[in-house]
Amino acid sequence: MKWTKFTLETTTEAVDFVSDMLNDLGIVGIEVSDNVPITEEEKKRLFIDILPELKEDDGSANVSFYVDTEEDVEDLLSNVKEGLKELSEFIKVGSGNITITETEDKDWINNWKEFFKPFRVDDTIVIKPTWEELTDRKEEDLIIEIDPGTSFGTGAHETTKLCIVGLKQYMKQDFVILDAGTGSGILSIIAKKLGAKEVLGIDIDPNATNSAMENAKVNKLPLQMDNLSFVTGNIIEDDGVRTQIGKEKYDMVVANILADVIIPLSDVIGENLKPGGIFISSGIINTKEAAVREAIEKNHFKILEVNKMGDWVSFVAEK
C-alpha cells in the first residue's frame, strides 16, 4: 500500500488549532515541523546533550498528515480548506498551501526495530530486544530482554554501557539501589539480575515508568516494593518525593540522564544515599565534563573513577 502525504503550510500560533481541526476530520498521526526552541522543561525530558541547530524561528510551521492513496481525497481537502478559512477569522493561519507527495507504506512507529539487534555489553551481559532470537548464547550469559517503546534505554548507547560497567564493578549483592531517570528500566533490571537486594527506578515520565514495569515482567522479575519497583516523580524538585523514597537508604544511585540534569541532581541526591554510598552518573557529553565534575565535588562527593566511551563521560563518586 502507498500513502499520500499532505503538508500544510501554516503558523506556529495556529498549529494547535489546525491539529484539532484535522483531528475532527478523522485525521490522526500528524507531524509538526517548526523552528521553535525547546523549553527548559522539554529539555529535561530529552535524553540528549547536543541539540540540533534550528533556523531562526520565523513563526512558520508545517503540519503533515497521511491518507491512503485509494481514498477519495477531494472531499477531505475541501473540508480542510474550509476549516482553515474558519480558523483564519480569529488567528493567522499562514498561506494554507498544501503540498502533495506520495510515500511508500511503512510502519513508522516500529520501523526502527530492524536496527536494534542483540549485542554484548561485556563478556557476560547480553542485551536482547524482545522480538529477536538469541543464537549464540553462552551458559554464563546474563540475558536482559528490552522493549524500550517510547522510553530511553536499549543499552546500546555509550552512556548506558558506561553505567552498566560501573554498576557491575561497584555493586554488592546486599545493595539497595536507586535508578534515577530509569527510562526503559534497563539499569534497574540489570542491577536486580546481578543480585541487588532491592531496586527502585524513578522517572518523571509516567510512560517510562510503565515501560520499565513491562520490561521487568518480560525478564520474569516480580514487582514488589521491597524487591523491585518503579515510581513516577521528580526527585530534583520535590523534597516530598525524596522523603517518600527514603533518606539515607541507598547504597548506590545510578543516573543515566544528561549533564544539565545531573548537575542539580548531585545537589540533592546525597540525601538519599547512605554515608559512603556510590553515585554513578552518565549521559555526560565531554564538553560538559568539567561542569559536572565541579558540581559533584561541590556537593561533597569524592570522585573515585572517570570512565569515557566515545564522546561520553561517566563519573563514579562516593558520598
Secondary structure, 3 states (H helix, E strand, C coil): CEEEEEEEEEEHHHHHHHHHHHHHCCCCCCEEEECCCCCHHHHHCCCCCCCCCCCCCCCEEEEEEEEECCCCCHHHHHHHHHHHHHHCCCCCCCCCCEEEEEEECCCCCCHHHHHCCCEECCCCEEEEECCCCCCCCCCCCEEEEECCCCCCCCCCCHHHHHHHHHHHHHCCCCCEEEEECCCCCHHHHHHHHCCCCEEEEEECCHHHHHHHHHHHHHCCCCCECCCEEEEECCCCCCHHHHHHHCCCCEEEEEEECCHHHHHHHHHHHHHCEEEEEEEEEEEEEHHHHHHHHHHHHHCCCEEEEEEEECCEEEEEEEC
